[in-house]
Amino acid sequence: MTNAGDDQLRERFDLLVNAPALFNAITTAVEVGLFRHLSAHPRSAFAELRQVTGVPAHQLRVLLQAVCATGLLEKTDGTYQNSTLADELLASDATDGWAHILVGWKEIYYPAFAQMTTALKAGTNTALEMFPGDGPTLYQRLSGDPEREAVFHRAMAAFTLRSLDALVERPEFAAVRHLLDIGGGDGTTSSRLTARHPELHATVFDIPSVSALGEDSSPSRPERVAFRPGDMFNDPFPTGCDAILFSHVLEIFSGDQILSLLKKAYDTLPRGGRVFIYGYNVSDDETDGIYGARLGLYLNILASGQGMAYPAREYEEWLRSSGFADVHTVSGLPYEHGLSSGAKP
């Protein structure tokens, strides 16, 4: 006999073993405009979808079967429509849309996962060989491929935006006047923070190719967001800030590297200045969190060969070891996020 827990686990197993194919079917549906069309034209017939997507009839039949099997499409009397969730998440081309996230994961992240066994046994990110160049991280290698780098950062920005309100609305930022956003990418986070807090100025510090992406979109950026290109490990941090933010950055690195960056932040800040760490937190026993689990695998197989979604208690230990006081974490934020912070005495 099986119990309800076993049945639930078997159902999850069935989903997991078919998930790679179904994920790619959903992303293909995004790329051919299926969800977007059905949002504007629900209950479309097969012939109409054939014309809109440009997919041959037999292959479209296969694709529709796969997406219907996920529950994201519904078929009634020979016509198709989006589920409520598909309309909400997949029909929009907005900057925070899941459409950008899925395409980025399909093009950059998931092809590398075929090397999971090889990479984990080797103890290094062997999947990086899929990307030309000699840089030791994905971020450095993408700098030589502007098209793929743009896809990657659209996906990163979209996922950041989905979790960002929890950060932007934190009252701690109301007292900040000049924020240094380390590894802040194209300025997505700093732009939202400055828009929310009118007295706040931000400086985004990232590698030159990424800073260029932010500067290229400067007409849509607040004037209070500036970009300073540099290497966070080898170049000095820009001075003049009263707070430093590491958002979705420190999880990329090893404990020793995280400690070195926090000590560098401590030396840069004035007395009373604060440091903020925003990102994924795995549970203390390291058994919960599917987004964090995916992140750790991606980092070790492809992105950097190290790092993970660390428990909040480890960030707090690193903050105290760096000299910070008043250390604490706000936990339970969306998508398994937490905000750890400390002040320079």
C-alpha positions in Angstrom: 0.0 0.0 0.0 1.1 3.6 -0.6 0.2 6.6 1.4 -0.8 10.1 0.2 2.8 11.3 0.5 4.1 8.5 -1.8 1.4 9.3 -4.4 2.3 13.0 -4.3 6.0 12.2 -4.6 5.3 9.9 -7.6 3.3 12.6 -9.3 6.1 15.0 -8.8 8.6 12.4 -10.1 6.4 12.0 -13.3 6.5 15.8 -13.8 10.2 16.1 -13.2 11.3 13.4 -15.6 9.3 15.0 -18.4 10.0 18.6 -17.4 13.0 19.3 -19.7 10.9 18.5 -22.8 7.8 20.3 -21.5 9.9 23.4 -20.5 11.2 23.7 -24.0 7.8 23.3 -25.4 6.5 26.1 -23.3 9.4 28.3 -24.3 8.9 27.5 -28.0 5.3 28.5 -27.6 6.5 31.8 -26.2 9.0 32.3 -29.1 6.4 31.6 -31.8 3.9 34.0 -30.2 1.3 31.5 -29.2 0.5 32.8 -25.7 0.5 36.4 -26.8 -1.9 35.7 -29.7 -4.3 33.7 -27.6 -4.3 36.5 -25.0 -5.7 38.8 -27.6 -7.7 36.2 -29.5 -9.0 33.5 -27.1 -10.7 30.4 -28.6 -8.6 30.4 -31.8 -8.9 27.5 -34.2 -6.0 25.4 -35.3 -5.8 26.9 -38.7 -5.5 30.4 -37.3 -2.7 29.3 -35.0 -1.0 27.6 -37.9 -1.0 30.9 -39.7 0.1 33.0 -36.7 3.0 30.8 -35.6 4.3 29.7 -38.9 4.8 26.2 -37.6 3.9 23.3 -40.0 0.6 21.6 -39.2 1.9 18.3 -37.9 4.6 19.9 -35.7 2.1 22.5 -34.4 -0.2 19.6 -33.4 2.6 18.1 -31.5 3.5 21.4 -29.8 -0.1 22.1 -28.8 -0.5 18.6 -27.4 2.6 19.2 -25.2 1.6 22.6 -24.0 -2.0 21.4 -23.3 -0.5 18.6 -21.2 1.1 21.2 -18.9 -2.3 22.8 -18.3 -1.1 26.2 -19.6 -3.3 25.8 -22.7 -6.9 24.7 -22.7 -8.7 23.1 -25.7 -12.5 23.3 -26.0 -14.5 22.2 -29.1 -11.4 22.3 -31.3 -10.3 25.8 -30.2 -7.5 26.9 -27.9 -7.2 29.4 -25.2 -4.7 30.4 -22.5 -5.1 29.2 -18.9 -5.5 32.1 -16.4 -1.9 31.5 -15.3 -0.5 31.6 -18.9 -2.3 34.8 -19.5 -0.8 36.3 -16.4 2.8 35.0 -16.9 3.5 34.2 -20.5 1.4 36.5 -22.8 3.3 39.7 -22.1 6.6 41.1 -23.5 7.0 43.4 -20.5 10.5 43.8 -19.1 9.5 41.7 -16.1 7.8 39.0 -18.2 8.4 35.3 -17.8 8.8 35.2 -21.6 12.3 36.8 -21.2 13.2 34.5 -18.3 12.3 31.3 -20.1 14.2 32.3 -23.3 17.3 33.2 -21.3 17.2 29.9 -19.4 16.6 27.9 -22.6 19.4 29.6 -24.5 22.0 30.0 -21.7 21.3 27.9 -18.6 19.7 24.6 -19.5 21.9 23.4 -22.4 24.8 23.3 -19.9 22.9 21.0 -17.5 23.7 18.0 -19.8 27.2 18.3 -18.4 26.0 18.1 -14.8 27.7 14.8 -13.9 30.9 15.7 -15.6 31.1 19.2 -14.0 30.2 18.1 -10.4 32.7 15.2 -10.5 35.4 17.5 -11.9 34.7 20.2 -9.3 34.6 22.9 -11.9 32.3 24.5 -14.4 33.1 22.3 -17.4 30.0 23.5 -19.3 31.8 26.8 -19.8 33.5 25.3 -22.8 30.3 25.8 -24.7 31.1 29.6 -24.7 34.1 30.9 -26.6 36.9 32.7 -24.8 39.2 32.1 -21.9 37.5 33.9 -19.0 36.9 31.7 -16.0 33.2 32.7 -15.6 30.2 32.8 -17.9 29.9 36.6 -17.3 33.3 37.3 -18.6 32.8 35.1 -21.7 29.5 36.6 -22.5 31.2 40.0 -22.8 32.6 38.8 -26.1 29.2 37.8 -27.4 26.9 40.9 -27.3 23.8 39.1 -28.7 23.9 36.3 -26.1 24.9 38.7 -23.4 21.8 40.8 -24.1 19.5 37.7 -24.0 21.1 36.8 -20.6 20.7 40.2 -19.1 17.1 40.5 -20.3 16.4 37.2 -18.5 18.3 38.3 -15.4 16.6 41.7 -15.3 13.1 40.1 -15.7 13.6 37.7 -12.9 15.2 40.4 -10.7 12.1 42.6 -11.3 9.8 39.8 -10.2 11.5 39.7 -6.8 12.4 43.3 -6.6 9.4 44.9 -4.9 10.3 43.2 -1.7 13.7 44.9 -1.7 12.6 48.3 -3.0 9.9 48.7 -0.3 12.2 47.9 2.6 12.3 51.0 4.9 16.0 50.7 5.4 16.7 52.4 2.1 14.7 55.5 3.0 17.7 56.8 5.0 20.3 56.0 2.2 21.6 58.9 0.2 24.2 57.3 -2.0 24.0 53.6 -2.8 26.9 51.7 -4.3 25.3 48.8 -6.3 28.1 46.2 -6.7 27.5 43.9 -9.7 24.4 45.8 -10.4 24.3 44.8 -14.1 22.3 47.1 -16.4 21.0 49.2 -13.4 17.6 47.5 -13.1 17.7 47.4 -9.3 19.2 50.8 -8.8 16.6 52.4 -11.1 13.8 50.9 -9.1 15.3 52.0 -5.8 15.9 55.6 -7.0 12.4 55.8 -8.4 11.0 54.7 -5.1 13.3 56.9 -2.9 13.6 60.4 -4.4 16.6 61.4 -2.2 18.6 58.4 -3.3 21.5 58.4 -5.8 23.1 55.2 -7.0 26.3 54.2 -8.6 26.3 50.8 -10.4 29.7 49.1 -10.4 30.1 46.2 -12.9 32.4 44.9 -15.7 32.7 47.3 -18.7 30.5 45.3 -21.1 27.6 45.1 -18.6 27.9 48.8 -17.7 27.7 49.6 -21.4 24.3 47.8 -21.5 23.1 50.1 -18.8 24.4 53.2 -20.4 22.9 52.2 -23.8 19.5 52.3 -22.1 20.2 55.6 -20.3 17.1 57.4 -21.7 15.0 55.1 -19.7 17.2 55.3 -16.6 16.7 57.9 -13.8 19.3 60.7 -13.8 20.3 59.6 -10.3 21.8 56.3 -11.5 25.4 56.4 -12.7 27.6 53.7 -14.1 31.2 53.0 -13.1 32.9 50.1 -14.9 35.4 48.0 -13.0 36.3 44.6 -11.6 34.9 44.1 -8.1 37.9 42.0 -7.0 40.8 43.8 -8.6 39.6 47.5 -8.7 38.9 49.7 -5.7 35.2 50.3 -5.0 34.0 53.8 -5.9 33.9 56.0 -2.8 31.4 58.5 -1.4 28.6 56.0 -0.7 26.8 55.6 2.6 25.5 52.1 1.7 26.6 49.2 -0.4 24.2 46.7 -2.0 25.1 43.2 -3.2 22.0 42.0 -5.0 22.2 38.5 -6.6 25.9 38.7 -6.5 27.5 37.1 -3.5 25.9 33.7 -4.1 28.1 33.4 -7.2 31.3 33.0 -5.2 33.0 30.9 -2.5 33.0 31.8 1.2 36.5 33.2 1.0 35.7 35.4 -1.9 32.5 36.6 -0.2 34.4 37.4 2.9 37.0 39.4 0.9 34.2 41.4 -0.8 32.5 42.2 2.5 35.8 43.3 4.0 36.3 45.6 1.0 32.8 47.0 1.5 33.6 47.6 5.2 36.8 49.5 4.3 34.9 51.6 1.7 32.0 52.6 3.9 32.0 55.5 6.4 31.3 54.9 10.0 27.5 54.2 10.3 27.3 53.0 6.7 25.3 49.9 5.9 25.8 46.9 3.7 22.9 45.0 2.2 22.9 41.4 0.8 19.9 40.5 -1.2 19.4 37.1 -2.8 18.4 33.5 -2.4 18.6 31.9 1.0 18.4 28.1 1.3 16.9 26.8 4.5 19.3 26.2 7.5 19.2 22.5 7.0 19.7 23.0 3.2 16.8 20.8 2.1 14.2 23.4 0.9 14.1 25.7 -2.0 13.7 24.7 -5.7 14.8 28.1 -7.0 17.9 28.0 -4.8 18.6 24.4 -5.9 18.5 25.4 -9.6 20.7 28.4 -8.9 23.4 26.3 -7.1 23.5 23.8 -10.0 23.7 26.5 -12.6 26.5 28.3 -10.8 28.7 25.2 -10.3 28.1 23.7 -13.8 28.3 26.8 -15.9 28.6 30.2 -14.4 31.4 30.3 -11.9 32.2 26.7 -10.8 31.4 27.6 -7.2 28.8 29.4 -5.0 25.2 28.4 -4.1 22.1 29.7 -2.3 23.7 29.9 1.1 21.7 29.9 4.4 21.2 33.3 5.9 23.2 32.3 9.0 26.3 32.0 6.8 25.9 35.6 5.4 25.5 36.8 9.0 28.7 35.0 10.1 30.6 36.6 7.1 29.2 40.0 8.0 30.3 39.8 11.6 33.7 38.4 10.6 34.2 41.5 8.3 33.6 43.8 11.2 29.9 44.7 10.8 27.6 45.1 13.7 23.8 45.2 14.1 23.7 42.1 11.8 20.3 40.6 11.0 18.2 39.1 8.2 14.7 39.7 6.8 13.6 36.3 5.6 10.6 34.9 3.8 10.8 37.3 0.8 9.4 36.2 -2.6 11.2 33.5 -4.6 13.1 32.2 -1.6 14.9 35.5 -1.0 16.3 37.2 2.1 17.9 40.5 2.9 20.8 40.4 5.3 22.4 43.6 6.5 25.0 45.1 8.9 26.3 48.5 9.9 29.9 49.7 10.2 30.4 50.8 13.9 
